[in-house]
Amino acid sequence: MASDPRTDAALALHRFGFGPRSGSIAAIASDPRGAVLAELDRADARIAATDLLTSVQASRAVFEFRAEQRAAQIAVQREAERKRAAAEEAGETGMANMEAKPAAPESPPAAAAEQAPTVPQQIFRKEARARIDAALGAEIGVVERLVWFWSNHFCISADAVPAMVGGYEREAIRPHVLGRFADMLLAVEGHPAMLSYLNNAMSIGPNSIAGLNRNRGLNENLAREILELHTLGVRGGYTQDDVIQFAYVLTGWTIIPFVGNPDHASEFVFNRRMHEPGAHSVLGKKYPEGGMEQGRAVLADLARHPATATHVATKLARHFVADQPPEPLVERLAKTFRDTDGDLKQVSKALVTAPEAWAAPRAKLKRPSEWIAASLRATGSGQIEIQRLLQAQFLLGEPLWRPPAPKGFADDEASWIDGMAMRLDIANAFAGQVGETTDPRAVLDEALGPLASADTRQTIARAESRVQALALLLMAPEFQRR
């Protein structure tokens, strides 16, 4: 572990936060650990933006937008058909065919990026802007890093629930990142976005009233992912029978459809008619019939299971410290999780105060989104158009809120190292936008400070231009890793 306070401060900002802003290293150099702990104590992960819709409001807005689009298309088609019919009746079919041909545009159509954004795009971009602004505005960023970590742990996809992703993160993740894991687990699994993403909204107990009447059955997706990804882990000791029994328990956890109840559409509801009746056994424990409380009881026990503590501890240590996290660190975090009944603030503090978290080499490759945030913080360039930032994340293989599978984006170097060539392209493009007005030597001192090697300093000094120097800085190993 480095003894120089400025080195510890720079390490803290890169390892636990989103990297330094101007003045950050100096601001926390007197007590780097204390500064990170202080942010955990005082920060509020919630976003207070008043122009953001709830997930349910966003879902309804997108539904209405798409319904209006369909209605408009149908109206155009009907009008075209009416005109053709009228022309044919008048014996003017030839003229009608000529009139039906589209007129040549007066000018080329606007590019997609220049067109007015649709309602779904407006909602998504506002949420994305609020998210990146929270990361850029944080003193260190440890709490925002936790938000991003837990959002990926309990991931959903905008490809499946496009309107709800931002609201889901604000409603189910942010209020609980410094609270109890059990509360976050319940908020996540009962959120309409998760129920839609993992198909539980349509899961029906085969012996329930709805199952018998409609001859429809069980969907195991949510139950399996809760056990495999959200709590116990792949080797957590559950069986396929546990998956099935847990899926029975979760039947009836659904959402209100638009048809018949548009004023409450997309809200969570427990539908007893869909719930598989009777007692069910999960992990050797029998849970009596109890409606929705049966599911709550299983989730509460999963949150306290020792395998969950180990699974969560391993993922946290891997995310913040190393692809192969030190075993003493994992055990330290798991013990804190068990001893505090899943108090995530205490687990986070245990991470920050653990000697292993500071002694580990700076070899952990930042994920693309984290590297982008670090670049914006280092250069003070937070006002770049949100669509450009979203495009950059897409090109780097980590499109915002669009993980490739329910297990989220990978958190190891092997999954991202092949994208370094694209990072270089983006670094060059970004440097071209801000490099002429940015002093790369000043950025080097503010963003890396004592972490910058002699080779990196020499490379920056020998660059042919400010633009080239800034691009080289953003691609420096010390900037890419934490």
Summary of the structure (lengths in Angstrom):
residues: 482
radius of gyration: 26.3
end to end distance: 13.8
largest distance: 92.9
contacts: 1562
relative contact order: 0.11
helix: 62%
strand: 3%
